[in-house]
Amino acid sequence: MNGLSDVRLTLHSQELAAGQRNDARNLMRSAPSGLSLWGLFWHRRHTRKALLTLTPEQLKDVGLTREQAREEGVKPFWRI
């Protein structure tokens, strides 16, 4: 599993910042279904670390700048 499939975490946090609804279904949308709370935390930590390792070409493919990737990648796993 690589970080490219989970860049949705970044995009989801941008949607929340833009004022979209903040309910439980939206919070879990970017993670695989059936995760426990600890599973969700592990998933966030793993994918955020992977986001920090993407090359400039990979970031361009997913439509993120290095700054956006770093901003999402350094968030603690408990933050959305």
URKAPE-V501361 format. One record per pair of residues at least 12 apart in sequence whose ideal C-beta (glycine too) atoms are under 6 Angstrom apart, sorted by the first residue. I is the first residue (numbers start at 0). J is the second residue. D is the distance in whole Angstrom. If there is no record, write none. Layout:
# URKAPE-V501361
<<I J D> <I J D>>
This chain:
# URKAPE-V501361
<<2 46 6> <2 49 3> <2 50 5> <5 46 4> <6 61 5> <7 29 4> <8 29 5> <8 46 6> <9 71 4> <11 29 5> <30 42 5> <40 76 5> <43 76 5> <44 76 4> <47 72 5> <50 68 5> <50 71 6> <50 72 4> <51 72 4>>
